[in-house]
Amino acid sequence: MKAVRFRTPGGPETLVVEELPDPRPHDGEVLIRVAGAGLNRADSLQRLGRSNLPPGASEIFGMEVSGTIAEAGFGVDGFVRGDHVMALLASGGYAEYVAVNAEHVLAIPQGIELIEAAGVPEVAATLVSNICDTGRFARGETVLIHGASGGIGVFGIQLVKAIGGRVAVTASSGAKLEVAHSFGADILINYKEEDFAKRMLAEGGADIVLDTVGGKYLPKNVEALAPFGRIVTIGMQGGPEGTLDFAALMKKKASVSGTLLRDRSPQQKAAIMASVKRLVLPLLTAGAIKPVTERVYPLSEVSTAHVHFDSRVHIGKILLDCRETD
């Protein structure tokens, strides 16, 4: 099969499509003939040599795919050859085939196209595990999402609105905020023009901050919280270190958490995907959440796709079509 690895850490130009042996499903796994693979921040970090690959994980890029079941390993029930599915992976998605734990695989809901489903598993798992589980979301609460127009942003806005929350977003331009508003965001903050913490306090504070920035945003995130608020950090685009004012945190009876998805145990990922099945799939079926795809590139243009992704100007997800390998 054709699959994507890199020769040496670096820019998008280091990515290469190679001919590799087809994987085989072990007990409890299914083999997926990949249709689409989603690009994620973790892929860029892996390309730079900063991945947190679990022990034994493939060096092939890709954390989420859609496709069809090609084969089921021993002990797998519920999937048969030809089923349309999407899956959360530790790695291995930028390829024509991938073997994955069957408990990390979900049927694609009606109304969702095969290729666009590739952009669902990672964002859905990230949002459910961090907003609903770690963040302990309750109906009527306000969630502040940093980054209004990326994959996490546009999916997260729709999810929080669908489960009864109010959404605040930050972005660097009015155009990105307009996109966020079109998906249902209630509070729009251009962080280049106003202090997001002061604006959030004026709006009653954030019950949950979903933070992709990390370090430099920590003091302002605490300031932006409502009493008993929760900060959940899932990225470090602003650096790994920040200053925490414990007096301010304690006064608000607040908490700060940091999580990663990729290196969680198979059992934890299975539980997260079970929650995605219960919470998100009915919303996708009903049209309350719609996947948003900026562009689909053939696998052979993976380097160009990474250049596009790294520019951070895209709306929603960038995908690879792993059926187009020439």
SULJO-V139481 format. One record per pair of residues at least 12 apart in sequence whose ideal C-beta (glycine too) atoms are under 8 Angstrom apart, sorted by the first residue. I is the first residue (numbers start at 1). J is the second residue. D is the distance in Angstrom with one decimal. If there is no record, write none. Layout:
i-><I;I>
j-><J;J>
d-><D;D>
This chain:
i-><1;1;1;1;1;1;1;1;2;2;2;2;2;2;2;2;3;3;3;3;3;3;3;3;4;4;4;4;4;4;4;4;4;4;5;5;5;5;5;6;6;9;9;9;9;10;10;11;11;12;12;12;12;12;12;12;12;13;14;15;15;15;15;15;17;17;17;17;20;20;22;22;23;23;23;23;24;25;25;25;25;25;26;26;27;27;27;28;28;28;28;28;28;28;29;29;29;29;29;29;30;30;30;30;30;30;30;30;30;30;30;30;31;31;31;31;31;31;31;31;32;32;32;32;32;32;32;32;32;32;32;32;33;33;33;33;33;33;34;34;34;34;34;34;34;34;34;34;35;35;35;35;35;35;35;35;35;35;36;36;36;36;36;36;36;36;36;36;36;36;36;36;37;37;37;37;37;37;37;37;37;37;37;38;38;38;38;38;38;38;38;38;38;38;38;38;38;38;39;39;39;39;39;39;39;40;40;40;40;41;41;41;42;42;43;43;43;43;43;44;44;44;46;46;47;47;51;52;52;52;53;53;53;53;54;54;54;57;57;57;58;58;58;59;60;60;60;60;60;60;61;61;61;61;62;62;62;62;62;62;62;62;63;63;63;63;63;63;63;63;64;64;64;64;64;64;64;64;64;64;65;65;65;65;65;65;65;65;66;66;66;66;66;66;66;66;66;66;66;67;67;67;67;67;67;67;68;68;68;68;68;68;69;69;69;69;70;72;73;73;76;78;79;79;83;84;84;84;84;85;85;85;85;86;86;86;86;86;86;86;87;87;87;87;87;88;88;88;88;88;88;88;88;89;90;90;94;94;94;94;95;96;96;96;96;101;101;101;103;103;103;103;103;104;104;104;104;105;106;106;106;106;106;107;109;109;109;110;111;111;111;112;112;115;115;115;115;116;116;116;117;118;118;118;119;119;119;119;119;119;119;120;120;120;120;121;121;122;122;123;123;123;123;123;124;124;124;124;125;125;125;125;125;126;126;126;127;127;127;127;127;128;128;128;128;128;128;129;129;129;129;130;130;130;130;131;131;131;131;131;131;131;132;132;132;133;133;134;134;134;134;135;135;135;135;135;136;137;137;137;137;137;138;139;139;139;140;140;140;141;141;141;141;142;142;142;142;142;142;142;142;142;142;142;142;143;143;143;143;143;143;143;143;143;143;143;144;144;144;144;144;144;144;144;144;144;144;145;145;145;145;145;145;145;146;146;146;146;146;146;146;146;147;147;147;147;148;148;148;148;148;148;148;148;148;149;149;149;149;149;149;149;150;150;150;150;151;151;151;152;152;152;153;153;153;154;154;154;154;154;154;155;155;155;155;156;157;157;157;157;157;158;158;158;158;158;158;159;159;159;161;161;162;162;162;163;166;166;167;167;167;167;168;168;168;168;168;168;168;168;169;169;169;169;170;170;170;170;171;171;171;171;172;172;172;173;173;174;176;177;177;179;183;187;187;187;195;196;196;197;197;197;197;198;200;200;201;201;204;205;205;205;205;205;206;206;206;206;207;207;207;207;207;208;208;208;208;209;209;209;209;209;209;209;210;210;211;211;211;211;211;212;212;212;212;213;213;213;213;214;214;214;214;214;214;214;214;215;215;215;215;215;215;216;216;216;217;217;218;218;218;218;218;219;219;219;219;219;222;222;222;222;222;222;222;223;225;225;226;227;227;227;228;228;228;229;229;229;230;230;230;230;231;231;231;231;232;232;232;233;233;233;233;234;234;234;234;244;291;291;292;292;292;293;293;293;293;294;294;294;294;294;294;295;295;295;295;296;296;296;296;297;297;297;297;298;298;298;298;298;299;299;299;299;299;300;300;300;302;305;305>
j-><19;20;21;22;23;95;96;97;17;18;19;20;95;96;299;325;17;18;20;60;92;94;95;96;16;17;18;60;61;62;94;95;299;302;18;20;59;60;61;47;61;47;48;49;50;47;48;47;306;47;302;303;304;305;306;307;310;303;47;47;61;302;303;306;299;300;302;325;60;95;96;97;92;97;98;99;99;71;72;73;76;99;73;99;73;74;75;73;74;75;76;101;102;103;73;76;99;100;101;102;69;70;71;72;73;76;79;85;99;100;102;105;69;70;71;72;73;97;98;99;65;67;68;69;70;85;87;97;98;99;100;105;67;68;69;70;96;97;65;66;67;93;95;96;97;98;322;323;65;66;67;68;114;115;118;321;322;323;65;66;67;114;115;116;117;118;119;296;319;320;321;322;62;64;65;93;94;95;118;299;319;320;322;62;63;64;65;93;118;119;120;121;122;151;317;318;319;320;305;306;309;317;318;319;320;63;64;122;151;212;235;237;63;262;61;62;63;306;309;306;309;310;61;91;61;306;262;260;262;263;90;91;262;263;90;262;263;90;91;92;90;91;92;91;91;92;93;94;95;98;91;93;94;302;89;91;92;93;94;95;98;320;88;89;90;91;93;121;122;262;86;87;88;89;93;118;119;120;121;122;86;87;89;93;98;118;121;322;84;85;86;87;108;114;115;116;117;118;120;84;85;86;87;98;114;322;81;82;83;84;85;114;81;82;83;85;97;102;99;102;102;102;102;105;107;107;108;114;117;105;106;107;108;105;106;108;117;118;120;121;100;104;105;106;121;100;104;121;122;125;269;272;273;104;262;263;299;302;320;322;322;299;322;323;325;266;269;270;266;269;270;273;274;266;269;270;273;273;121;273;276;277;281;281;281;284;285;285;284;285;287;284;291;293;296;319;321;291;293;319;291;317;319;320;151;291;292;293;316;317;319;155;280;284;291;273;276;151;261;151;152;155;156;317;155;159;276;280;261;269;272;273;276;152;234;261;152;155;156;159;210;159;272;275;276;279;280;259;261;272;275;210;232;234;259;143;156;159;160;208;210;232;163;275;279;272;275;230;232;257;259;208;210;230;232;257;230;160;163;165;207;208;207;163;164;165;164;165;166;165;166;207;208;165;166;167;168;187;203;204;205;206;207;208;226;156;160;165;166;167;168;206;207;208;209;210;168;169;170;187;196;200;206;208;209;210;224;157;160;167;168;169;170;210;169;170;209;210;211;212;213;217;169;170;171;212;169;170;171;176;177;179;180;185;188;171;176;179;180;314;315;316;312;314;315;316;292;316;317;210;212;234;169;171;180;179;180;183;292;315;316;289;291;292;316;210;169;180;183;184;185;183;184;283;288;289;290;280;283;289;183;184;283;288;289;279;186;187;184;185;186;187;185;186;187;188;189;200;203;206;185;187;188;189;189;190;191;196;188;189;190;191;190;191;192;190;192;190;315;189;190;315;292;199;200;203;220;220;224;220;221;223;224;223;224;225;223;224;226;224;225;226;227;229;224;225;226;229;225;226;228;229;230;229;230;231;232;221;224;225;229;230;231;232;232;234;231;232;233;234;235;233;234;235;237;235;236;237;238;233;235;236;237;238;239;240;242;236;238;239;240;241;242;238;239;242;238;242;231;242;243;244;256;242;243;244;245;248;244;245;248;249;252;254;256;248;252;254;252;252;253;254;252;253;254;252;254;255;254;255;256;257;254;255;256;257;257;258;259;256;257;258;259;258;259;260;261;256;316;317;315;316;317;316;317;318;319;308;314;315;316;317;318;308;314;318;319;318;319;320;321;318;319;320;321;320;321;324;325;326;320;321;322;324;325;324;325;326;320;318;320>
d-><7.4;6.0;7.5;5.0;7.9;5.8;4.0;5.1;5.3;7.1;6.2;7.6;6.9;5.5;6.4;4.5;7.2;6.1;4.9;4.7;7.7;6.2;3.5;7.0;7.0;5.7;7.5;6.3;5.0;7.4;3.7;7.0;6.9;5.2;5.9;8.0;5.4;5.9;7.1;5.8;7.7;6.8;5.4;3.2;8.0;7.2;7.2;7.6;8.0;7.2;7.8;4.3;7.4;8.0;3.7;4.9;6.9;5.6;6.5;6.6;7.4;5.0;5.0;6.4;6.2;6.0;6.7;7.0;7.4;7.4;7.9;5.3;7.3;5.8;6.3;4.2;6.5;5.7;6.8;3.7;7.9;4.6;5.6;6.9;5.3;4.6;5.2;6.1;7.6;5.2;6.4;6.2;5.9;7.6;4.5;7.1;4.9;6.1;5.8;6.1;5.5;8.0;7.0;5.1;6.6;5.9;5.4;7.6;7.2;6.4;5.0;5.9;7.3;4.6;4.2;7.7;7.6;6.1;7.5;5.1;6.2;4.4;7.0;6.4;6.5;6.4;6.2;6.8;5.4;7.6;6.4;7.5;5.1;5.1;7.8;4.5;7.0;5.9;4.9;7.6;4.4;6.7;6.0;5.9;6.3;5.8;4.2;7.7;7.6;5.2;4.4;7.0;5.0;5.5;6.9;7.2;6.5;5.9;6.6;4.7;7.3;7.1;4.3;7.3;7.1;3.1;7.5;7.1;4.8;6.5;6.0;6.6;4.5;6.9;5.0;4.1;5.1;7.7;5.6;7.9;6.7;4.5;5.6;7.6;7.2;4.4;7.5;7.4;4.8;4.6;8.0;7.5;6.0;7.4;5.6;7.6;5.6;7.9;6.2;7.0;4.7;7.2;4.6;7.0;7.1;5.4;7.1;5.4;7.4;7.9;6.4;8.0;5.8;5.6;5.2;6.8;7.0;7.4;7.8;6.8;6.7;6.0;6.2;7.8;7.4;6.9;7.9;6.2;5.7;4.9;6.8;6.0;7.4;7.5;5.1;7.1;4.8;4.3;4.6;7.6;7.7;4.7;4.2;7.0;5.8;4.6;7.4;6.0;5.4;7.9;6.8;6.9;4.3;7.9;6.3;6.4;6.0;2.3;4.1;7.0;7.6;7.9;7.0;5.3;7.2;6.8;6.1;7.9;5.2;6.4;7.2;6.9;5.9;6.3;6.0;6.2;7.3;7.4;4.1;4.2;6.8;5.5;6.5;4.4;6.0;5.6;7.6;7.6;7.5;7.1;4.5;7.8;6.5;5.7;6.5;7.7;3.9;4.0;7.7;7.8;6.6;7.9;8.0;8.0;7.4;7.7;7.9;5.7;6.5;5.9;7.1;7.8;5.5;6.3;4.4;6.0;6.7;7.3;7.7;7.6;4.6;7.4;6.4;6.8;6.6;6.9;4.5;5.7;7.6;5.1;6.5;5.9;6.2;7.4;5.7;5.5;4.4;6.7;5.6;5.1;4.8;5.6;4.4;7.3;6.0;7.9;4.8;4.3;6.4;5.3;6.1;7.7;6.0;7.2;6.1;7.6;6.7;6.4;6.1;7.0;6.4;7.9;5.7;7.7;6.6;5.5;7.5;7.1;7.3;7.6;3.7;6.6;7.8;7.5;5.4;6.4;5.4;7.7;7.3;6.3;6.7;5.5;6.6;7.9;5.2;4.4;4.3;5.7;7.4;6.5;6.8;5.9;6.5;8.0;6.2;6.5;6.3;4.7;5.2;7.3;7.0;7.8;5.1;7.8;6.4;5.3;7.7;6.0;7.1;3.4;5.8;7.8;7.8;7.3;5.7;7.7;7.5;7.7;7.3;5.0;5.5;4.4;7.5;7.5;6.9;7.8;4.7;4.8;6.1;7.5;5.0;6.5;5.7;6.4;6.4;5.6;6.9;6.4;5.1;5.4;7.8;7.8;6.4;4.9;5.3;5.8;6.5;7.1;6.7;4.8;7.3;6.3;4.7;5.8;5.9;6.3;7.2;7.3;6.8;6.2;6.3;7.3;7.7;6.9;6.8;7.7;7.1;7.6;5.2;5.3;5.9;4.3;7.3;5.2;5.1;8.0;6.6;7.6;7.0;6.5;7.8;6.2;7.7;6.9;3.8;7.0;6.3;7.0;7.6;5.5;7.2;3.8;6.5;6.8;4.4;7.5;6.2;7.8;7.2;6.7;7.2;5.3;5.2;7.6;7.1;7.6;4.9;5.3;7.3;5.7;7.1;6.8;6.8;4.6;7.8;6.4;4.4;7.4;7.4;7.9;7.6;6.1;3.9;7.1;4.7;7.0;6.3;6.8;7.7;6.6;7.2;5.1;7.7;4.9;7.7;5.1;7.5;6.9;5.6;5.3;5.4;7.0;7.6;7.2;7.1;5.3;3.8;6.7;3.9;5.1;6.0;6.6;3.7;6.6;7.7;6.2;4.4;4.8;6.3;7.7;5.0;7.6;7.3;7.0;7.9;7.4;7.8;5.9;4.5;7.5;6.8;7.9;6.5;8.0;6.7;7.2;7.5;5.4;4.7;6.8;5.0;6.8;7.5;7.3;7.8;6.6;6.7;6.0;4.5;5.4;5.1;5.6;6.3;7.9;7.0;4.3;7.0;6.9;7.2;6.0;7.9;4.2;5.0;4.4;6.0;7.3;5.0;7.4;6.5;4.7;5.4;7.1;7.1;6.7;3.6;7.9;6.6;6.3;6.7;6.4;4.7;7.1;6.3;6.8;4.7;7.7;4.6;5.1;7.7;7.5;6.5;7.1;7.1;6.6;5.7;6.9;7.9;6.4;8.0;7.6;6.2;5.6;7.9;7.3;7.6;5.5;7.6;6.5;6.3;4.3;7.5;3.9;4.2;7.9;3.9;7.9;7.2;6.7;6.2;6.6;5.6;2.9;7.3;6.4;5.2;5.7;6.1;5.8;7.8;5.4;7.6;5.4;7.1;6.9;5.2;7.8;6.6;4.9;6.3;6.7;7.1;7.4;4.6;7.0;5.7;6.8;5.9;6.7;4.5;6.8;7.1;7.9;5.9;3.5;5.9;6.7;7.6;5.3;3.9;5.6;6.1;3.6;6.6;5.1;6.1;6.3;6.7;6.4;5.0;3.5;5.7;5.0;4.1;4.2;5.8;6.2;5.6;7.1;7.7;3.2;6.5;5.8;7.5;6.9;5.8;7.6;6.3;8.0;7.2;6.3;5.2;5.7;7.1;6.6;7.7;7.0;5.3;5.0;7.6;5.4;6.0;7.6;7.2;5.0;6.6;6.2;4.8;7.9;6.8;5.2;7.9;6.9;7.1;7.1;4.6;6.9;5.0;7.8;6.6;7.1;6.9;4.6;7.5;7.8;6.0;7.8;7.8;7.0;7.4;7.0;6.4;3.0;6.5;5.7;5.2;7.7;5.9;7.7;4.1;5.3;5.2;6.4;5.4;6.7;7.3;5.7;7.5;7.9;4.7;7.3;5.3;7.2;7.3;5.6;7.0;7.2;5.3;3.6;7.1;7.7;5.2;6.6;4.9;6.3;4.9;7.1;6.0;6.3;6.2;5.7;6.1>
